[in-house]
Amino acid sequence: MKLETYLRRISYSGPLEPTLETLRAIHYAHLLAVPFENLDIHRGVPIVLDEERFFDKIVLHRRGGFCYELNGLFAALLRQLGFKVTLLSARVPIEENRVGPEFDHLTLRVDLDTPWIADVGFGESFIEPLPLLPNAEQFQRNVFYCLDSIGARWRVLRYAPEGGNQHGVPVKSDPNCEWRTLYDFTLTPRQLSDFNAMCRHHQTSPESHFTRQRVCSILTPTGRVTLSGTRLVITENGSRHEMPVASERDYEATLRQHFGILFDEVQTTAI
């Protein structure tokens, strides 16, 4: 992996020492530059869990990816900068009181003076890393995040107050605060190859939400831009604008305009 090329891809020119300040800054820069997207699944292009392939796709071809690709490559970047990074397996809720399988999501533990959870591969989620401490609430863009633990499993929780910005920090035990679980995980260290089966599942199974609809989403300095199916949603400073994308030609133009994605001719093969 060529570090300077990667840093140019995410437009990052700040400090490189393995500190919390660097982690926060590079995490934010990554989210602003690299979209969360599942487009290759719908193009019939296999996604293989390999850091060199991630680098070629995300950095050299200026694409995005889903969690295994984005967090897999981000972990390699952090390690090259001197951070201690551990891959963790997470489960994403399917519906109330039902969670997905192990290895459904890949998230990252980064150990500094205290441990942190970093994640640039979950779509709309926390912008800065979260401390791996119970009930340490973080307020980011009018949304509260925190972690808690039940036995050996930890949960990433999200609470979005009605009406946007709220003064004062909510108490997690307050029954009026409706915290939603984004995913849960254990602290068992994993290898990238451990996620192979679920990566294949998400590319091929009709039960996977990734095979049902194309999605491309990226953080912006004032909100988020998401292309979901044939709808483009732009959020700016709390205002939401939604518009249809009428044709495939318009779809590709939207990818170029909002996400900087321009497809090369790719020879597709079976997964």
Secondary structure, DSSP 8 states (H G I E B T S, - for coil): --HHHHHHHTT--S--SSSHHHHHHHHHHHHHHS-EE-HHHHHT------HHHHIIIIIIS---B-HHHHHHHHHHHHHHTT-EEEEEEEE-EEETTEE--TTSEEEEEEESSSEEEE-SSSSSS-SS-EESSBT--EEETTEEEEEEEETTEEEEEEE--TTS--SS---TT-TTS--EEEEEE----B-GGGGHHHHHHHHH-TTSHHHH--EEEEEETTEEEEEETTEEEEEETTEEEEEE--SHHHHHHHHHHHH------------
